[in-house]
Amino acid sequence: MMKNSSKSNLNLYDHLARLLTKVMDERPENVVDVIEDMSREVKRGLLTDNQSTLRDMPLISAAQVLAEQQRSLFSRREDGDQEEELSDTSLPNVGESAFFLEQAGVGLGREETHRLFLALKYLVDSQPLQHCRLWGKILGTESNYIIAEALYREGEEEEEEGKEEAHEDEERDGDIRGEDEETEVAEVIDPLPTTTYKPPPVMPKEENRTGVNKFTYFVCKEPGLPWTKLPAVTPAQITASRQIRKFLTGKLEAPITSYPPYPGNESNYLRAQIARISASTQVSPLGFYQFGEEEGEEEEEGARDSYEENPDFEGIPVHEMADSLSNWVHHVQHILLQGRCVWVNLAEKTEENFDEEGDDEEKEEEPDEPEPEVGPPLLTPLSEDVEMFNTPPWSLKMSSTLISQFAVAVLRSNLWPGAYAYACGKKFENIYIGWGMKFAGEGYTPSIPPIPQQEYVSGPEITEALDPTLEEEQALKAALEEQRAAQEENEARDGEEEEEEDED
């Protein structure tokens, strides 16, 4: 009984002792029926498991990572005077706007709105901004974009733009230098034919603080993540964005695969969509803004590009704001077909370049002077907006008809789904929450590729000759033999004549 097993290294005496001890301790009923199970439990308890039974530590979830990144938003800064921050800050009151938008049935939720409020506070503290507000949120297939509209203080933006332009110039010089080297190598190997094609003149972009680049826009994917400044938009990017329809992915560096080809990546396309949405949907109550005294006397069309708040504005009753579109006006400049807010004559620049080059060739017939494109002026009422696809451009309502004395007027854009505005007394706000896609009617038809170019004009110098027939080859061969024989006879005759002259 004391002999150990070769498998488990246990003996029968010890096993029976442990089994009887277990029976005396637990005193189960009908021991004879459960003795085998108790014996198995005793053996199992003595086995040593070499494999660890501890579970691996779970990976940190994305929600936990985001919470760690957002922790800094809830920490209070110790440096600086809080009273000065409250008095001199350009931070908007996002909580108040969210309260009114919630009555209109629009918003991002109180929790996310509060985090956005803190994220905007971080942006205002880290950038020298004169004005900042929550523009909205554009949804993407992989992640979303939270957008803040800002305006730098005077002189602050010029320094940053100078650094960016210097960096772009260095990259452009490097690219041109590389192209020149490649061109020199190509010319040595095989000179390429020169072309007479002249590309159309490039539409100049509008300067900062003017037109479509009046404001600067920052984006982030989630509150607490770093803000990224979007580049200035160009007319070519706005023109191309009108011809395509693309869902955003949430990656600023993602390429835009489309036809016509888009001149830029997703950050440029996002910036172009923001400019289009702002020009179409940024509205305010009639009389809230007014033109300055100096600008009020100007008669030139399109000269009014700025405005100021009207200190005498007393507000419009909510029921009037919810009944008529004439009480709402656009306070963002209209974007022309050129992709700019201010029309520019490219014909003049073309003639200047032509004179500077000093070409001696005669100028072709000059085309007619293009007519300046004029859009609707600033502070145009919404009642003058054109209906598209048999759909009214705007929808009006009151937030509550049961308690109208505490309701707000709600305006919704039908051409840009997701654009909303509210007005209540002297307060109003605009916001966009959507996919960044314009309403296209019943269906969308992509742009048709251009007609293929015609074949090169046929001519004898490029036309392949037909193969001759057998009879033509034989006739040509006989003619060549006769010509060769005649030539030999002439040479022989000339030789004989020369010999006779030498003898004489």
Salt bridges, closest charged atoms under 4 A:
GLU26 OE2 - LYS22 NZ 2.70
ASP37 OD1 - ARG40 NH1 3.07
GLU41 OE1 - LYS22 NZ 3.75
GLU68 OE2 - ARG71 NH2 3.22
GLU85 OE2 - ARG77 NH2 2.32
GLU96 OE2 - LYS427 NZ 2.24
GLU102 OE2 - ARG110 NH2 3.46
GLU111 OE2 - ARG115 NH1 3.16
GLU112 OE2 - LYS137 NZ 2.87
ASP125 OD2 - LYS121 NZ 3.19
GLU142 OE1 - LYS251 NZ 3.22
GLU149 OE1 - HIS131 NE2 3.93
GLU149 OE1 - ARG133 NE 3.02
GLU154 OE2 - ARG209 NH1 3.63
GLU160 OE1 - LYS229 NZ 3.71
GLU161 OE2 - LYS229 NZ 3.28
GLU164 OE2 - LYS229 NZ 3.91
ASP169 OD1 - ARG172 NH1 2.66
GLU171 OE2 - HIS167 NE2 2.74
GLU314 OE1 - LYS426 NZ 3.93
ASP355 OD1 - LYS363 NZ 3.55
ASP385 OD2 - HIS330 NE2 2.98
GLU429 OE2 - ARG133 NH1 3.08
